[in-house]
Amino acid sequence: MPLLGFGVYQNYNTRPSVLSAFTAGYRHIDSAQMYKNEAAVGEAVRESGLERGEVFVTTKCVSKTHGYESTLKGVDGSLARFGFDYIDLFLIHDPFSGTEKRLATYRALLDAQKAGKIRTVGVSNYGIKHLEEIKSAGLQMPAVNQIELHPLCQQRPIVDYCRAQNIVVQAYCPIIRGQMDQSVIQAIAKKYERDPAQILIRWSLQKGFVPLPKSATPSRIKSNADVYDFSLGSEDVTLLDNLDMGKAGAISWNPVDAP
């Protein structure tokens, strides 16, 4: 899985945006059934001329579709919309459906993986209790947990748990949906002569996360990927770490405490 992904949530010009992302060097696309753009992502992959194996594609099933049979049907639906033979990573999008349906959905994804339709199974917006639920059921732990993650909302207990269980942490909203006017972020951006978004993406990478920035603007898509020719000093990482406000810093739905 490439360490930098391209998010397409609320992207209504998905095909050209994904093509711009490929041109900028992205090889990891993060979609979802509820985004209603799986078909556009598949079109962009084919139009790009890249081999299917060069591109890592994620999708997700939201709680209203959870359940064993409905999830298996949903996997087939996603494959058809993408026009793919397999999906690299399939996530449970949220934990709102309750214990019984969460586990049934997870078992369905594991079976789809055994059938070769999915390469990797993971979850999104899962708190520790939801991950423990999988463990207590005697099932293999997810490979990935995708959560809201940026300096203002670091979700440290979940991150620590995932690291202890060798679960990769993907970070959505890594550039705080453009809300980057905090003086610390601006000062660090000025120091490194970089865009604030580049500073936040670099912070995420140095923390060991897989950031998923999104943009529909070609210049931003390119600059958000231009983060490998510099690194943040430890003192600046600490300054960003100190911005953490816990869940109060969340800007998205962040349902990690769902029952």
N, C-alpha and C positions, 0 to 999 in steps of 0.2 A: 504493500500500500504506500503510494507516495505520501510524503510527510506534509505536503501542502495541497489542500483540496479547494475546489471551486464550488461554492454554494449557488443554487438556482431557485431558492425560495422567493416567491413573489416576483419572479423574473418572467415578464410577459413577452420578451423577445429572446427566448431561450436559445434557439438555434444559432443566431449570429453571435450571441454572447459566449456560448460554448466554443464556437469556432475561434473567436478572439482569444479565449482562454487557452485553447490548444496552441495558437500562434505564440502566445506569451510563455508557453512551456508547461502549463498545467497538464497533468495526465490523470487527474482524480476529480470526478464529478459527483457531487452530492445532491441527489434528487429524492423524491418521495411520491407515493401514490397521491397524497392530498395536494401536491403542488400542481398536478395536472400538466406536467411537462415531460413525462417520461418519453413520449413519442418524439418530441423535439430534440431531446438529448440523443436518442438513437439516431435520428436523422443527421445530427451534427457529427456523431462518431463516424458514420458512413461517408459523409461528405468530406470529412477531414483527410481521408486517405490513410489514416493511421490503421494499423492492424488492431483487431479487437483486443488482443493480448497486451497491447501497449497502454490501454486505457483501463482505469479502475473506476467502476461505477457502483454507486450505492443507491438503494431505495429503501422505503420504510412503509410499514402498515400502521395506520392510526387506529385508536381504540374502538371506534365504531365498527370496524371490520374484523375485530379479534374473534377468535374461536378456531378450532382445529380445521374443520372443512372449509370455512370461509377464508382462512389464511392460505391454504393450499390453492384454492381457486384464485386468490389474489396474486399469488406468486406467478401462476400461469398467465394471469392478466397482465402483470408487469412485463413478463418476458415477451408477450405478444406486442405490447405497446412499444417497448424498446426495439423489438426486432432482433433480440439476442437469443443465443442458445443457453446462456447462463448469466447470472448477476453476481458480481464480485462480492458485494456485502449487502445483506438484507437485515434491517433493524426493525425491532418493535419500536414504533415511533414514540409511544408514551405509555405510562402505567395506569391509565385511568380505568381500565376495564375490570379491575379487581383480580384477586389471586387466581381463581379458577380459570378465567379466560386468559390471563397472562401466561399461565403455564401451558394451557392448551395451544396457544399461539406459538409459544417457544418450541414445544414439541413438534408442531407442524413445520416450523422452519428447519429444525434439525433433520426431520424426515426429507424435506426438500433438498437439504444439503446432501444427504445420503443418496438421493436420486440424481445428483449432479446438476440440479437447477440453480443452486446457490453455492458459491465457493466458501463464504464465511458468514456466520450468524452472530448478530450483536443486538444491542438494545440502545435506547435513547431516552434521556430524561429519567433514568433509573437512579433512585437513592439506594442507600446501603440495604434497607429492609427488602427492597425488590430483588437485589442481587443475592441476598441471603436466602430468599425464597427459592431461587433457582438451585442454589447450593444444597439447601435442605431437601429438595425434591430428588437429589442424587443425579442431577443432569450436569452435563459439561458446562462450565462457565462460559459466558459470552466472550468473544474475542475483543469486542469494542463496546464502550459506553460513550455515547455522544451527548454532551451536556453543554448548557450555557457556561461559557468560561472566558473571562477577560480580567484585567486587573481589579475592576470594581466588584466582581462576583467570581471568587476563586473556588468556592465549593470544596474547600480543603479536605474535610472528612471523606467525601466521596472519592476525591482524587487519591488520597492515601490508601483507601480501601482497594481501589482499582489497581494501584501499583502493587500492593501486597498480593493481589490475585492474578497478576500479569495480564490485566485487562487494559488495552490501549484506550487512552482518553482522547476523544475528538472534541474540539472546541468550536461550538457555533456562537455566532455574534462576537467573533474575536476582535472586531474593530468597533464594538459597542454601537453598531448601526450609525456610525458617523458622529456619535456624541463624544467627541475627543477634545473638548475645550478645557479640561482640567489643566491647571498650571504646570503640574509635574510632567504630564504627557507632552505639553507644548514645549517646555524647557528642554526635555530630553531630545525631542525632535529637532529643535534648533541646534543643540550641541552636536548632533550627528549629521546635521544638514540633510535630514530625511523627512518624509511625510509622517505625520502622526500615525497613520494606518500602518506604515512600514515598521514603525517602532513597536506597535502592539503585536503585529504578526511575528516580528523577530522575538519578542518576549515570549510569546506562546511556543515558538519552536525551541527556544533555549530552555523552557520549562519541561520539555519533553512531550508536549501536546501535539495534536494534529489539527491545526487551525483550518477553518473553512470560510474564508472571506467571500463575500458576494458583492457583485457590482454588475451593472449593465452598461457601464461607460468604458469603452475600449482602453482609454488612457489609464484609468484606475485599475482595470483588470491587469494591465501590464505592470504598473508600479507596485501593485500588491504582491506580485510574484518576484519583484526585484529586491529580494531580502537575503541573498546568500553571499554578498560581498562585504558584509560588515557584521559585527557582533556587539552586543551591549556589554559594557563592563559590569562587574558584579555589584558595584555601588548603585548603578542605574536600575538593574534588575530588582534590587532591594527597595529602591524608591517606588517602583511600580508595584511590588509586592505589598507595600504599606498602604496602598490605596484600597485594599480589600474592605468591603462593607458587608460581607456575607450575603445572605439572600436579599438583603435590602438593596444591594447593588444590581439586582437583576433587571433587565430591560425587556425580557421576553416572557413566555408563559411559564417556563422553568418548573414543571410539575413534579419535582423530585420528592415531594412530601405527600404525594397522592396515597390514599389508603389502600 
